[in-house]
Amino acid sequence: MLIPARMSEAEEQRWVNVMLDKLAAQESRRTLDDSELAERARRLSGQYFDGRARPESVRWVTNQNTRWGSCTPSEGSIRLSHRLQGMPEYVVDYVLCHELAHLLVPGHGPRFWRLLEAYPRTERARGYLEGVVAAERLPHLPGARDA
């Protein structure tokens, strides 16, 4: 966040709090509960997989810190990392489509990737997620001022 240099510390703090409140409100509107996530998966399956991918359960989990999502085809369960919450919708949709595709093709072979090509924003979403991972690996600069 850029703040004019002429602002006092008190004005700066007030402005930062206002902007953080707005950001939190936006994120809470973009966060789906498990039932909405399951409905979204059903819609995506219909749109991109002719309704053939039918999960038994779709839910957010907090124990996935190195994966964006996972699927257990034998149980029909899909789990998405809570780290996706607040990311752009097309990114969440991509991860859902990726896991839905695993209900139809368990591995990551050519057949799997051909199936996933149905989702038009695959490349863009993968790039976004790669950028998130790269940013997490960047060292935090000492003395950098966070606003």
PyRosetta script that sets phi, psi and omega in degrees:
from pyrosetta import init, pose_from_sequence

init()
pose = pose_from_sequence("MLIPARMSEAEEQRWVNVMLDKLAAQESRRTLDDSELAERARRLSGQYFDGRARPESVRWVTNQNTRWGSCTPSEGSIRLSHRLQGMPEYVVDYVLCHELAHLLVPGHGPRFWRLLEAYPRTERARGYLEGVVAAERLPHLPGARDA")
pose.set_psi(1, 132.1)
pose.set_omega(1, 177.0)
pose.set_phi(2, -95.8)
pose.set_psi(2, 135.5)
pose.set_omega(2, -178.1)
pose.set_phi(3, -127.9)
pose.set_psi(3, 133.3)
pose.set_omega(3, 178.4)
pose.set_phi(4, -57.5)
pose.set_psi(4, 138.3)
pose.set_omega(4, -178.0)
pose.set_phi(5, -63.3)
pose.set_psi(5, -24.1)
pose.set_omega(5, -176.8)
pose.set_phi(6, -74.0)
pose.set_psi(6, -11.5)
pose.set_omega(6, -178.4)
pose.set_phi(7, -71.5)
pose.set_psi(7, 141.7)
pose.set_omega(7, 174.4)
pose.set_phi(8, -74.8)
pose.set_psi(8, 167.0)
pose.set_omega(8, 178.7)
pose.set_phi(9, -60.7)
pose.set_psi(9, -38.8)
pose.set_omega(9, -179.5)
pose.set_phi(10, -65.3)
pose.set_psi(10, -43.1)
pose.set_omega(10, 177.7)
pose.set_phi(11, -64.1)
pose.set_psi(11, -42.2)
pose.set_omega(11, 179.2)
pose.set_phi(12, -59.7)
pose.set_psi(12, -47.0)
pose.set_omega(12, -178.5)
pose.set_phi(13, -63.9)
pose.set_psi(13, -41.3)
pose.set_omega(13, 178.1)
pose.set_phi(14, -62.0)
pose.set_psi(14, -46.0)
pose.set_omega(14, -178.9)
pose.set_phi(15, -63.7)
pose.set_psi(15, -43.1)
pose.set_omega(15, 178.5)
pose.set_phi(16, -60.3)
pose.set_psi(16, -43.7)
pose.set_omega(16, 179.2)
pose.set_phi(17, -63.0)
pose.set_psi(17, -41.2)
pose.set_omega(17, 177.7)
pose.set_phi(18, -60.6)
pose.set_psi(18, -46.9)
pose.set_omega(18, -177.8)
pose.set_phi(19, -67.7)
pose.set_psi(19, -38.9)
pose.set_omega(19, 177.2)
pose.set_phi(20, -64.7)
pose.set_psi(20, -38.3)
pose.set_omega(20, 176.5)
pose.set_phi(21, -63.1)
pose.set_psi(21, -41.8)
pose.set_omega(21, 178.1)
pose.set_phi(22, -63.6)
pose.set_psi(22, -43.2)
pose.set_omega(22, 179.5)
pose.set_phi(23, -63.0)
pose.set_psi(23, -44.1)
pose.set_omega(23, 179.1)
pose.set_phi(24, -61.8)
pose.set_psi(24, -39.6)
pose.set_omega(24, 178.9)
pose.set_phi(25, -64.9)
pose.set_psi(25, -41.9)
pose.set_omega(25, 177.4)
pose.set_phi(26, -61.7)
pose.set_psi(26, -45.2)
pose.set_omega(26, -178.5)
pose.set_phi(27, -64.3)
pose.set_psi(27, -40.6)
pose.set_omega(27, -179.0)
pose.set_phi(28, -65.5)
pose.set_psi(28, -31.3)
pose.set_omega(28, 176.7)
pose.set_phi(29, -71.4)
pose.set_psi(29, -27.4)
pose.set_omega(29, -177.6)
pose.set_phi(30, -89.8)
pose.set_psi(30, -6.5)
pose.set_omega(30, -178.8)
pose.set_phi(31, -88.8)
pose.set_psi(31, 125.0)
pose.set_omega(31, -179.7)
pose.set_phi(32, -95.2)
pose.set_psi(32, 145.3)
pose.set_omega(32, 170.9)
pose.set_phi(33, -83.0)
pose.set_psi(33, 174.1)
pose.set_omega(33, -174.4)
pose.set_phi(34, -59.5)
pose.set_psi(34, -37.7)
pose.set_omega(34, -178.9)
pose.set_phi(35, -68.9)
pose.set_psi(35, -37.8)
pose.set_omega(35, 176.7)
pose.set_phi(36, -67.8)
pose.set_psi(36, -36.2)
pose.set_omega(36, 178.2)
pose.set_phi(37, -64.4)
pose.set_psi(37, -42.0)
pose.set_omega(37, 178.5)
pose.set_phi(38, -64.3)
pose.set_psi(38, -39.9)
pose.set_omega(38, 178.0)
pose.set_phi(39, -65.7)
pose.set_psi(39, -39.7)
pose.set_omega(39, 177.9)
pose.set_phi(40, -63.4)
pose.set_psi(40, -41.4)
pose.set_omega(40, 177.9)
pose.set_phi(41, -62.7)
pose.set_psi(41, -41.6)
pose.set_omega(41, 178.9)
pose.set_phi(42, -61.3)
pose.set_psi(42, -43.7)
pose.set_omega(42, 179.5)
pose.set_phi(43, -64.5)
pose.set_psi(43, -44.2)
pose.set_omega(43, 179.6)
pose.set_phi(44, -65.1)
pose.set_psi(44, -37.9)
pose.set_omega(44, 177.8)
pose.set_phi(45, -62.0)
pose.set_psi(45, -42.7)
pose.set_omega(45, 178.3)
pose.set_phi(46, -65.4)
pose.set_psi(46, -40.1)
pose.set_omega(46, -176.1)
pose.set_phi(47, -73.3)
pose.set_psi(47, -38.6)
pose.set_omega(47, -172.1)
pose.set_phi(48, -113.4)
pose.set_psi(48, -17.4)
pose.set_omega(48, -176.9)
pose.set_phi(49, -128.7)
pose.set_psi(49, 23.9)
pose.set_omega(49, 179.5)
pose.set_phi(50, 53.0)
pose.set_psi(50, 29.1)
pose.set_omega(50, 178.1)
pose.set_phi(51, 73.6)
pose.set_psi(51, 7.8)
pose.set_omega(51, -176.2)
pose.set_phi(52, -75.0)
pose.set_psi(52, -27.0)
pose.set_omega(52, 178.9)
pose.set_phi(53, -87.1)
pose.set_psi(53, 109.2)
pose.set_omega(53, -174.7)
pose.set_phi(54, -123.6)
pose.set_psi(54, 90.3)
pose.set_omega(54, -179.7)
pose.set_phi(55, -70.9)
pose.set_psi(55, 146.9)
pose.set_omega(55, 173.9)
pose.set_phi(56, -78.8)
pose.set_psi(56, -34.6)
pose.set_omega(56, 178.7)
pose.set_phi(57, -147.6)
pose.set_psi(57, 145.5)
pose.set_omega(57, 176.3)
pose.set_phi(58, -137.3)
pose.set_psi(58, 124.4)
pose.set_omega(58, -176.8)
pose.set_phi(59, -153.2)
pose.set_psi(59, 158.9)
pose.set_omega(59, 173.5)
pose.set_phi(60, -81.0)
pose.set_psi(60, 144.7)
pose.set_omega(60, 174.4)
pose.set_phi(61, -134.4)
pose.set_psi(61, 154.6)
pose.set_omega(61, -179.4)
pose.set_phi(62, -107.0)
pose.set_psi(62, 2.6)
pose.set_omega(62, -176.7)
pose.set_phi(63, -102.1)
pose.set_psi(63, 15.0)
pose.set_omega(63, 177.9)
pose.set_phi(64, -113.7)
pose.set_psi(64, 99.3)
pose.set_omega(64, -178.5)
pose.set_phi(65, -107.8)
pose.set_psi(65, -8.6)
pose.set_omega(65, 178.2)
pose.set_phi(66, -116.2)
pose.set_psi(66, -7.3)
pose.set_omega(66, 177.2)
pose.set_phi(67, -123.1)
pose.set_psi(67, 150.9)
pose.set_omega(67, 176.4)
pose.set_phi(68, -85.3)
pose.set_psi(68, -28.6)
pose.set_omega(68, -179.7)
pose.set_phi(69, -162.0)
pose.set_psi(69, 167.0)
pose.set_omega(69, 175.1)
pose.set_phi(70, -150.8)
pose.set_psi(70, 159.3)
pose.set_omega(70, -177.3)
pose.set_phi(71, -141.8)
pose.set_psi(71, 138.9)
pose.set_omega(71, 172.1)
pose.set_phi(72, -116.0)
pose.set_psi(72, 94.2)
pose.set_omega(72, -175.0)
pose.set_phi(73, -56.6)
pose.set_psi(73, -37.3)
pose.set_omega(73, -177.6)
pose.set_phi(74, -64.1)
pose.set_psi(74, -28.0)
pose.set_omega(74, 178.4)
pose.set_phi(75, -100.1)
pose.set_psi(75, -14.1)
pose.set_omega(75, -176.7)
pose.set_phi(76, 71.1)
pose.set_psi(76, 27.6)
pose.set_omega(76, -177.6)
pose.set_phi(77, -106.0)
pose.set_psi(77, 139.6)
pose.set_omega(77, 177.8)
pose.set_phi(78, -123.9)
pose.set_psi(78, 134.7)
pose.set_omega(78, 177.4)
pose.set_phi(79, -127.9)
pose.set_psi(79, 132.9)
pose.set_omega(79, 177.2)
pose.set_phi(80, -113.9)
pose.set_psi(80, 139.1)
pose.set_omega(80, 178.3)
pose.set_phi(81, -65.8)
pose.set_psi(81, 138.4)
pose.set_omega(81, 176.7)
pose.set_phi(82, -60.6)
pose.set_psi(82, -18.1)
pose.set_omega(82, 179.3)
pose.set_phi(83, -64.7)
pose.set_psi(83, -19.1)
pose.set_omega(83, 177.8)
pose.set_phi(84, -76.6)
pose.set_psi(84, -18.6)
pose.set_omega(84, -177.1)
pose.set_phi(85, -62.7)
pose.set_psi(85, 130.1)
pose.set_omega(85, -178.5)
pose.set_phi(86, 92.0)
pose.set_psi(86, -9.8)
pose.set_omega(86, 176.2)
pose.set_phi(87, -77.3)
pose.set_psi(87, 162.8)
pose.set_omega(87, 179.7)
pose.set_phi(88, -55.2)
pose.set_psi(88, 148.2)
pose.set_omega(88, -177.2)
pose.set_phi(89, -56.7)
pose.set_psi(89, -39.7)
pose.set_omega(89, -177.5)
pose.set_phi(90, -64.3)
pose.set_psi(90, -26.7)
pose.set_omega(90, 177.8)
pose.set_phi(91, -73.2)
pose.set_psi(91, -47.1)
pose.set_omega(91, 177.5)
pose.set_phi(92, -61.2)
pose.set_psi(92, -42.1)
pose.set_omega(92, 178.5)
pose.set_phi(93, -61.7)
pose.set_psi(93, -40.9)
pose.set_omega(93, 178.3)
pose.set_phi(94, -60.3)
pose.set_psi(94, -47.5)
pose.set_omega(94, -178.4)
pose.set_phi(95, -63.9)
pose.set_psi(95, -39.9)
pose.set_omega(95, 175.8)
pose.set_phi(96, -61.4)
pose.set_psi(96, -45.3)
pose.set_omega(96, 178.8)
pose.set_phi(97, -62.4)
pose.set_psi(97, -40.1)
pose.set_omega(97, 178.6)
pose.set_phi(98, -58.1)
pose.set_psi(98, -47.8)
pose.set_omega(98, -178.9)
pose.set_phi(99, -71.3)
pose.set_psi(99, -36.4)
pose.set_omega(99, 175.6)
pose.set_phi(100, -61.5)
pose.set_psi(100, -40.1)
pose.set_omega(100, 178.7)
pose.set_phi(101, -61.4)
pose.set_psi(101, -31.8)
pose.set_omega(101, 178.0)
pose.set_phi(102, -67.4)
pose.set_psi(102, -22.5)
pose.set_omega(102, 175.1)
pose.set_phi(103, -68.6)
pose.set_psi(103, -23.8)
pose.set_omega(103, -179.1)
pose.set_phi(104, -99.2)
pose.set_psi(104, -34.7)
pose.set_omega(104, 179.4)
pose.set_phi(105, -137.9)
pose.set_psi(105, 108.2)
pose.set_omega(105, -173.6)
pose.set_phi(106, -62.2)
pose.set_psi(106, -39.3)
pose.set_omega(106, -174.2)
pose.set_phi(107, -91.7)
pose.set_psi(107, -168.5)
pose.set_omega(107, 179.4)
pose.set_phi(108, -112.4)
pose.set_psi(108, 36.4)
pose.set_omega(108, 179.3)
pose.set_phi(109, -78.3)
pose.set_psi(109, -177.7)
pose.set_omega(109, -178.7)
pose.set_phi(110, -56.3)
pose.set_psi(110, -37.7)
pose.set_omega(110, -179.8)
pose.set_phi(111, -62.7)
pose.set_psi(111, -39.9)
pose.set_omega(111, 178.1)
pose.set_phi(112, -61.4)
pose.set_psi(112, -50.5)
pose.set_omega(112, -176.4)
pose.set_phi(113, -67.0)
pose.set_psi(113, -33.2)
pose.set_omega(113, 175.3)
pose.set_phi(114, -63.9)
pose.set_psi(114, -41.2)
pose.set_omega(114, 178.4)
pose.set_phi(115, -62.1)
pose.set_psi(115, -42.7)
pose.set_omega(115, -177.3)
pose.set_phi(116, -71.7)
pose.set_psi(116, -18.3)
pose.set_omega(116, 176.8)
pose.set_phi(117, -60.5)
pose.set_psi(117, -17.2)
pose.set_omega(117, 178.5)
pose.set_phi(118, -62.1)
pose.set_psi(118, -31.5)
pose.set_omega(118, 178.7)
pose.set_phi(119, -80.4)
pose.set_psi(119, 115.4)
pose.set_omega(119, -170.2)
pose.set_phi(120, -69.1)
pose.set_psi(120, -16.9)
pose.set_omega(120, -177.0)
pose.set_phi(121, -106.7)
pose.set_psi(121, 22.7)
pose.set_omega(121, -179.2)
pose.set_phi(122, -55.7)
pose.set_psi(122, -53.4)
pose.set_omega(122, -177.0)
pose.set_phi(123, -60.6)
pose.set_psi(123, -44.9)
pose.set_omega(123, -178.0)
pose.set_phi(124, -63.2)
pose.set_psi(124, -44.9)
pose.set_omega(124, -179.4)
pose.set_phi(125, -65.5)
pose.set_psi(125, -41.1)
pose.set_omega(125, 177.9)
pose.set_phi(126, -62.2)
pose.set_psi(126, -40.2)
pose.set_omega(126, 177.2)
pose.set_phi(127, -63.2)
pose.set_psi(127, -41.0)
pose.set_omega(127, 178.7)
pose.set_phi(128, -61.0)
pose.set_psi(128, -48.5)
pose.set_omega(128, -178.6)
pose.set_phi(129, -65.0)
pose.set_psi(129, -37.6)
pose.set_omega(129, 176.1)
pose.set_phi(130, -62.9)
pose.set_psi(130, -38.6)
pose.set_omega(130, 177.4)
pose.set_phi(131, -64.6)
pose.set_psi(131, -39.4)
pose.set_omega(131, 177.7)
pose.set_phi(132, -62.0)
pose.set_psi(132, -46.6)
pose.set_omega(132, 179.6)
pose.set_phi(133, -61.8)
pose.set_psi(133, -44.2)
pose.set_omega(133, 179.9)
pose.set_phi(134, -62.4)
pose.set_psi(134, -41.6)
pose.set_omega(134, -179.9)
pose.set_phi(135, -65.3)
pose.set_psi(135, -36.6)
pose.set_omega(135, 178.7)
pose.set_phi(136, -65.0)
pose.set_psi(136, -26.1)
pose.set_omega(136, -178.7)
pose.set_phi(137, -86.2)
pose.set_psi(137, -12.3)
pose.set_omega(137, -179.1)
pose.set_phi(138, -67.6)
pose.set_psi(138, 140.1)
pose.set_omega(138, 176.2)
pose.set_phi(139, -70.6)
pose.set_psi(139, 144.1)
pose.set_omega(139, 175.8)
pose.set_phi(140, -81.8)
pose.set_psi(140, 129.3)
pose.set_omega(140, -176.3)
pose.set_phi(141, -74.1)
pose.set_psi(141, 129.7)
pose.set_omega(141, 177.1)
pose.set_phi(142, -65.7)
pose.set_psi(142, 140.3)
pose.set_omega(142, 178.5)
pose.set_phi(143, 81.8)
pose.set_psi(143, -4.4)
pose.set_omega(143, 178.7)
pose.set_phi(144, -67.1)
pose.set_psi(144, 139.5)
pose.set_omega(144, -177.7)
pose.set_phi(145, -98.7)
pose.set_psi(145, 115.6)
pose.set_omega(145, 176.4)
pose.set_phi(146, -88.1)
pose.set_psi(146, 136.6)
pose.set_omega(146, 176.5)
pose.set_phi(147, -111.0)
pose.dump_pdb("model.pdb")
